[in-house]
């Protein structure tokens, strides 16, 4: 779809619903520069918001219905009388992401349901690894909250708590989210990338080197991580690793996040990686996991929609998480010293780890990374969950002409976080 103006969206809302919109919410997507599949283990990540975004126009209505329409006509409208009985979806459609944010806010506010009209428009390519799904959830949550409270909704709830709330809501659509996407989209400041850490959620603005240019390239393959088991399987495998390491280090913590295990063990990244190679099996069946850690410990790791898993890869998954977390630390240092060559080296290593140890790449993403590095890119890696979607490529500004004829989606600059406008 071509870009749509605010005036066109306003006209479409009035035409569709016969009422004026009360608010407009704009929520960016994000590109993760480095730090993939480690946020759900509480390790820091390094994303930046992008200009591509989700926009929702919203108003209360007098129909006693919840009504969602999409500016893109290929998506059918959705409607439900209230009270709407929706409790989640394991194979989400576009309207389920909006319901996820809506329900998260109503539960948090302990608010009675009321008639709402939403009009959605988005410029983030779906299933691209640029966090279109979390952008939908966050935008819907802020739109709902803004119809409940007066004034600036972030005077009612902090941005950090709002991002945390949205992350905690996403399991309603089947995703065991780690919180990076929501934090990047809510906390971003225009012009800087973010170093985001978790528990407690906090962020730090990081200036990128002036001669660093990031190009986002679509692999032309898509994966809806909410409709497949790949993502959740990796989460569970990491939890099993944590249980094994807790036994190895005689730790009594209830946590199965690998950052907590490393911190309590007192091990450096080099030391914990050595332990992984020595004590973590490469692959186990479900019965072997039970023999190793006990059925009760396995049950602590599993969720209702992951009980069907029967085989788990462990050592390579752990190797990726710990090495990727270390690369985030090194990447931040390279940014601060404006060493874009080292930034590129770390991005390339990240992609290899994602492709080989975490097995979350695909032939198309591997080919894009190879193509760009052959044409002078300093670094290239998948961004997002993987298995399709986009790669992010680091170029020196002087070398951008080398890739003018190569396929690209856009050149990315750090964008602004979620915001609301009242009409």
ABEGO torsion letter per residue (X at the ends): XBBBBAAAAAAAAAAAAGBBBABBBBBBBBBBABGBGAAAAGBBBBBBBBABBBBBBBBBBAAGBBBBBBABAABBBBBBBOBBABAEBABBBAAAAAAAAAAAAAAAAGBBBBBBBBBBBBABBBGAGAGAAAAAAAAAAAAAAAAABBEBAAAABBAAAAAAAAAAAAAAAGBBBAGAAAAAAAABBBGBBBBBBBOBBBBBBBBBBAABBBBBBBAGBBBBAAABAAAAAAAAAAAAAAAAAAAAAGBABABABAAAAAAAAGBBAAAAAAAAAAABBABBBAAAAAAAAEAAAAAAABBAAAAABABBBAAAAAAAAAAAAAAAAAAAAAAAAGBAAAAAAAAAAAAAAAAAAAGABBAAAAAAAAAAAAAGBABBBBBEAEGEEBBBBBBBAAAAAAAAABBBABBBBBBBBBBBBBX
